[in-house]
């Protein structure tokens, strides 16, 4: 699978959202001022207190063993993240003498299996364990086990509520709000909208939905016509949207979609025989190709969870933590950003296909440059150049 590189002029989304509560802002206030805006409108369940790893030292120096306790492998988003991990990051960090191996396990959305696998990875000598998009509470016991045995548990694209866990991602609650708000405004600030969520119970999915529903509540003439779960998988989303459209003959003015499934949603609408209403876009190249072929369909897109870039952000943060750089806060967040339709499709070839399973991605240098990441650590350094402290 190819990863498409996206370069554009970025416009940070507006932040007309509730302020941080007093008791949750102490660690945020220790960040550079320009990074603090990423925490406005954060999911109230997301931990943003001080990190337990400010003075952490690993049980041994590099090269380190990294475990990846993946909860799900059944979609193209996860495949793209795995590709970045194994084809780019592992060779780079091996060459630098920082990582010896990456041990991968899959739990197929079974919390009990994932818990067992995290413990197994710890017992096999993993210095750090990466998870993704998991239930925010279910793994906390396994996180404690890892912490007591000197291993760091780090969630990319989502969060865990344990105070011994770390995470890195976009601010999904704010992202859901901005994406839904922009789509509602696109169709005249009124109408009926379908929400296509990710995996029920997953932290990032729930956070996005919280933000999206808050946006809907701000428009008196906008209503939620229904909600389906696409499991962040095109085939599942296509089936669920087809069923919804077949049983709800009323007009749907727009579809608020969590990313990595908008191509499946688009195909469901096309097969339904309805006019294609605006669908929020957040990286799937197939749906972006439809936009390229149908200028004016929607005026904008967002970047909220580019799969390879999110994996790279999480992996880099893991290595920084193992190097003793001292993460300041439990959750490293960044804002989503909005781009024009013209810039969004610029990287697509003229012969692009709506069947594409690729992703439009900004690239890590745009999504989370090293100089931005530095602001989240007490003793920052380029992870590929720094030695363990």
N, C-alpha and C positions, 0 to 999 in steps of 0.2 A: 504494500500500500504506500502510495506516495503521500508525503505531507506537503501541502501547498503553502508557500510563504507569502504572507500578507504584509505589505508596507503601506501605511496611509498616514495622513495627518490626523492626530487623535484629538477628540474633543471629550473632556471629562464630563460625565453626566452631572446634572444639577443635584443639589443635596437638600431639597425641601422636605426634610424628614425630622422625626423627633430627635432631640439631643440625647447624648449618652446620660444615663443615670449617674448620680454622684458616686455610688459605691462601686461602679464598674469602670470608672475612668482613670483610676490611679496609675495603672500600668500604661494605659494609652497616653497619659500626660508625660510619660518619660520618653516617648518617641519624638523624633523631630517633628516640628509643627506641620510640615507639608505631608507627613504620613498619617497624621491623626484624622484627617477628613475621611479616610477609608473606613473608619469605625462608626460613622454617623448612620443611624438606622439599622445597626447590626441586630441580628436575631438575639433576643434577650436570653435565649438558652445557650448561646455560644460563649465559651469561657474566654474572657479577655483580661484575666488577672495576670499577676507576675508569674513568669516561668519558674518551674522547679529546677531548671537546668542552667541557671545563671553561673554557677560555679562548678558545673559538672566536669568530671574527668572520667574518660572511659577506662574500663578494667585493663585494657591493653592498648598499645599504640597501633598505628597502621602497619600493614593493610588490614582493614576491617571487613567483617562479614556482614552483609546486609540481607535481611529477610523481607520478602514481599508477600504478605498475607492477603491476597486478593480475594475479595468477596464475590466476584462475578467476572466472567470472561466472555459473555455472550453477546457483546455488541462491538461495533467498529470503534467507538470512543475508547474502550478499554484496550482494544488491539493497538490503536495508535499510541496510547500511553506506554504499553509494553514494548512496542517497537523502539520508542525513544529510550527507554530504560536499557534494553539489551543491545541495541545496535549502536547507540551513541554514548550514553552515560557510562555504562560498564567498561567499554574499551578505554574511554578517556581517563577514568579514575583508576583503572588498573595500571595504565601507562604511567600515571603520576605516583604510583605506589601507595594509593590511599584505600583501595578496595581490592579484596582478593576474590570475592565471588558474590553473586546475588542468588539467594535461594528463594524459589517461587513456589507458593502453594495456592490452590484455588478451593473455595468453600461453597460455591454455587448458592449464595444467599442464605446459607444455614449458619446462624449465629453460633450455635454450639460447636459446629465444626471449625469455624474461624477461631473461636476461643482456644480450642484444642491445638490448632495449628500455630497460633501465636506462642503458646507455651512450648510447643515442640521446637519452634525456631529458636527460642531462648535457650532451650536445653542443648541445641546443636551449636551453640556458640555465637549466635547473632549478636552483634553489638548494637544494631538498630533494626527496627521493624517498621516497614511502611504499610499502611492500610489506606483504603480509598472508599469514600462514599458509604460508610457503614452506619449501622444503628448507633446513635450517639451515646447510648447508655450501656448496651449489652456487653461491650468488650471491656468495661472498666476493671473488672476483676483480673482479666488477663494483662491489662496495662500495669496494674499494681504488681503482679508477678514479675513482669519484665523489669520494672523499676527496681524492685528489691534485688534483682539479679544483675543490675548494672546496664540494662539495655534500654534504649530510648524507643518509644513508640510514637510514630509521626504519621498523621493523617493528611494526605493531600486531597484536595477537592472534597471537603467536608470536615467535620470535627468530632471529637470525642469529649465527653463532659468531665472525665477524670482530670484532676489537677496535676497529674503526672504525665499527661499526654500533650503533644504539640500538634499544631496544624498550620497549613498554609493554603490560601485560596483567594478567590475574589470574595467580596462581601455579597453573599448570595441573596440575603434578604433585601438589601438595597438594589441589587441587580434585578430581582423579580419585580420590585416596585418600578424601577426606571423602564424596564422592558414593557411591562403591562401599560404603564402610563403613556409611553410613546405610541403604542399600538392603538390604544383607545383614542388618543388625540388624532391619530392618522385617519380614522374613519369618522371624525366629526364629534368626538366626545360623547357619543351615545351609541346604543345598540346592544346586541346580545353576543356574548363571548364564550367560547369554549376554552377551558384550561386543560392542557395536556401536561400532566406531571411526570416525574421520573419514577423512582421506586418508592412505594409507600414506606414510611418509617426511616428512610435514609436522611441524614442530617441536611445535606445540600438540597435535596428535593423539598423537604419541609420548609427550609428557610426561604427558598425561592417562592413557594406558594404563599407563605405568610406575607411577603412583600407584594406579590401580585394581587392578592385579595385586598390588601390595604389600598392599593392604587384604585381598584374597582370601587371601593367604598367612597372614594373622593369624587366620583362622578355620579350625580343623582340619576342621570338617564342611561347609565350603563349597568347591565346586570350580567351575572354569571349564569349562563344557560346550562352548564354542566361541567363535569370534571371527569377525565379518564386518566389512567396510568399507562404510559407507554414503555416503562422500564428502560428509558434512554436507548431504546432499540427500535430501529426503523420498522422492522416487520411487525413487532408488537404494537407500536403506535399506529401503524397503518390499519391493522385489524380492529383495534379499539375505536379509532375515529370512524372507520367504516360502519361499525355497529351503531355508534352514536348517531351518525347522520341518517342512517336508515330508519332509526326509531324516533327521530326528532325532526319532523318535516319543517319546522319553523325556520326562519332565516337566522343564519349565523353571520354576524358582521365581521368577526375577526377571531383568530385563534392565537391564544397566548401559549407559546410552546417552550418548554425547557429544551435546551440544546441537545444535539446529537440524535434527534428524532424528527426534525422538521421535514426531511426528505420523505419519510414514510407518511407523515401527515399530509404533505402536498399530494402524494400519489393517491391517498384515500379520497381527497377532495376531487381530484381529476376523475377518478373512477365513479364518483357519485353522480356526475353529470351537472353538478352545481357550478356556478361561476366561482372562480378561485378568489376567495376573500383574502385580505391581508393576513399573513402568518408571520409571527416574529421570527427573525433569523439570527442565529448565533454560532455560525461556523460550518454547518454542513454544506459541502460543495455541491451536492446534487440540487438542493433547493436554491442555492446561490446561482447555479446555472440557469434555472428557470427564470430568475430575476434578470439575468443577463439577456435572456431571449425575450423577455417581456418587460422592457423598461417602463417604469411608472407603476408597476405592481405594488411596490412599497418603497418609501423614500429613504430607508435607513436600515442599519443592522447594528448588532452589538457584539462585543467580545466579552464573554463571561467565564467560559471554561474550556479554553483550547487544550486538547488532551495531552499532547506532547509537552507543551509549555508548562502545564500544571504539574506534570510528573517531574519535569526538570527543576521547577521551583522547589518542590518538596524534597527531591534528592539533594539538591545543593544545600538546602537548609539542614538536612540530616547531617551532611558532612561537616558543615560549619559547627553544629552542636557537638559532634564527636571531637572536633579540633579544639574544643574549649572556648569557642567564641562568645558563648553566653547569650542565648536568646533572651530578650527582655520580656516578652509577652507570650502567653500561651498560643494565641492565634495570630499568625501573620496574615494580614488582609490587604487587598488592594481594591480600588474601585473598578467597576466595569466601565467600559467606554463605548460611546456611540460613534459610528462612522456613516458617511453618506452611502447611498446605494452605489453610486458611481465608483467610489473608492473601494467599496467592499468587493465588487466583482472584477476589479481591474486585473487581478492576477490570473483570472480564469482564461483558458484558451478559447478561441472562437468556436472550436469544435467540442466544447465541453458537453457533458451528458448529465441529464437529471438522474441517471442511475449511478452516478459516482458515489463512492463510499469514502472519498477523501475529505480532508478538513482544510478550511482556510485558517491559518494560524499566524499570529503576529511574529512569532519567533521570540525566544527568551530575552534577547537584547532589547526588545520593545515591551514585552509582557512584564518582565521583572528584571530589569538590568541590575548588574552587580552593585552599582552605586546606590540603587534604591534598597536592595537587600541589606546593605551595610547598616542602614539606619535601624534595623530591628535587632542588632547584636551589640553587646557591650564592648567586645574586642574584635571588630570586624576585620576580615581579610579575604582576599580572593581564595575560595576554597581549593582550587586546583594548584595554587602556588604556596599556600600556607602549610606549615607543619603542625603536628599535634602539640598542644601546650600542656 
